[in-house]
Amino acid sequence: MTIYFASGNAHKREELAGILSPHRVLIPADRGIAFDPVEDGASFLENALIKARALHRLVGEPVIADDSGICVDALGGEPGIHSARYGSEGRNKLTDRERNLLLLDRTRGNPVRACRFVCSMVLLLSENRFFVAQETLEGELIEEMRGSGGFGYDPLVYLPGLGKTVAELAADEKNRISHRGKAGAAIARLLDLIAVSS
């Protein structure tokens, strides 16, 4: 199947394409579609549904959307749903590196290091018919960036069981254990069933 992914993030599209293979994943830009919905939901799920419904109205076909971010216990769960815009309020959007440095600055010296990535992923077949998978990847916030893989906050999240940060994982290893990988695997099983029955 070819399925639209409600995102402008090429890194996420690349990850999702690996997770959903052999299904083909397109983002709106691949078809010249302007897409920038206002994500004003109060949860990862609400924001995923906002994006899914907005793209479905434009393409009239099944779509996948996700909303994901990092939740840091020392900050009461922040940045959470604001992860992609963290520190950018009222000014130009910060780069991944700038957001990581800001997060390090705001948690420096705090002994509470538990954190998790959260991904809420929606497969929307029609306006009111959808499936949801929400998953997490538990880790610890380290005090300096490590690794060159992945994107976003990956260099800051250490996985004690593996002795690596998320940014130090190979792509296939990350797809197997990550929040997006686990949610995507559940959605992929649904896509396979839909493809067989259609």
Secondary structure, 3 states (H helix, E strand, C coil): CEEEECCCCHHHHHHHHHHHCCCEEECHHHHCCCCCCCCCCCCHHHHHHHHHHHHHHHHCCCEEEEEEEEEEHHHCCCEHHHHHHCCCCCCCCCCHHHHHHHHHHHHCCCCCCEEEEEEEEEEEEECCEEEEEEEEEEEEECCCCCCCCCCCCHHHEEECCCCEEHHHCCHHHHHHHCHHHHHHHHHHHHHHHHHHHC
